[in-house]
Amino acid sequence: MIVNIGDLMQRWTSDTLVATKHCVRIPEAETRKMLTRQSFVFFGHPDDDYEVKCLDGSDKYEPITGLGYLNYRFSLTY
């Protein structure tokens, strides 16, 4: 089992837990290409008005609301 940590969780934990980069690799061996793979995905996100701040009190990242962070991430993409 693999558990991927997202950017917001990294921010919340002051980099104690580090976000992983999304990467999909296709197996090189022909026989492995024919095997099926399964994924189960669960995304969690705080309420829009919930203030996310560093759990250790370090203020490494400034507090931001759930909606504020979502808008910030969208601004980097679109």
Phi and psi in degrees as a GROMACS rama.xvg file:
@    title "Ramachandran Plot"
@    xaxis  label "Phi"
@    yaxis  label "Psi"
@TYPE xy
-119.456  132.307  ILE-2
-115.895  118.361  VAL-3
-95.471  133.717  ASN-4
-96.2075  135.143  ILE-5
-90.7164  173.306  GLY-6
-59.9484  -39.4825  ASP-7
-67.4993  -38.3776  LEU-8
-65.8899  -36.1305  MET-9
-62.5288  -44.8349  GLN-10
-63.0906  -43.9548  ARG-11
-61.4515  -36.5427  TRP-12
-96.1902  13.6034  THR-13
54.0556  42.3837  SER-14
70.6129  13.5194  ASP-15
-67.7652  -42.6459  THR-16
-103.521  131.22  LEU-17
-107.358  132.096  VAL-18
-66.1956  145.448  ALA-19
-99.9801  149.882  THR-20
-81.5492  142.322  LYS-21
-73.9573  128.104  HIS-22
-151.136  125.448  CYS-23
-116.17  124.886  VAL-24
-117.368  138.996  ARG-25
-96.6716  126.668  ILE-26
-57.6028  141.362  PRO-27
-77.1841  -37.2573  GLU-28
-68.2411  132.327  ALA-29
-55.9583  -39.8586  GLU-30
-65.957  -36.0366  THR-31
-73.4697  -25.0986  ARG-32
-66.0523  -25.148  LYS-33
-84.7019  -13.4035  MET-34
-76.1855  142.969  LEU-35
-85.9365  152.065  THR-36
-124.474  149.194  ARG-37
-125.612  145.065  GLN-38
-133.606  144.92  SER-39
-123.054  123.44  PHE-40
-116.485  135.834  VAL-41
-134.733  123.751  PHE-42
-109.088  132.741  PHE-43
-117.684  140.707  GLY-44
-147.376  138.325  HIS-45
-69.0845  163.056  PRO-46
-56.0114  153.026  ASP-47
-54.5687  -39.9703  ASP-48
-94.729  2.99295  ASP-49
-72.4543  131.37  TYR-50
-87.8903  119.107  GLU-51
-94.5171  120.599  VAL-52
-137.653  159.426  LYS-53
-56.3037  128.306  CYS-54
-66.4311  -27.2861  LEU-55
-87.5  2.72891  ASP-56
74.6009  11.5976  GLY-57
-77.045  -19.7558  SER-58
56.8893  32.4362  ASP-59
-60.302  -35.8769  LYS-60
-120.75  141.38  TYR-61
-69.7341  147.517  GLU-62
-58.4233  146.99  PRO-63
-149.668  147.49  ILE-64
-78.4753  162.442  THR-65
-56.4134  -45.0573  GLY-66
-68.3921  -38.7468  LEU-67
-60.4233  -41.9864  GLY-68
-68.3507  -41.2382  TYR-69
-60.8978  -44.8396  LEU-70
-63.2952  -38.4351  ASN-71
-60.8363  -46.953  TYR-72
-66.0108  -39.547  ARG-73
-63.0285  -36.7293  PHE-74
-65.3773  -27.3833  SER-75
-77.2117  -23.8517  LEU-76
-95.4736  -40.9838  THR-77
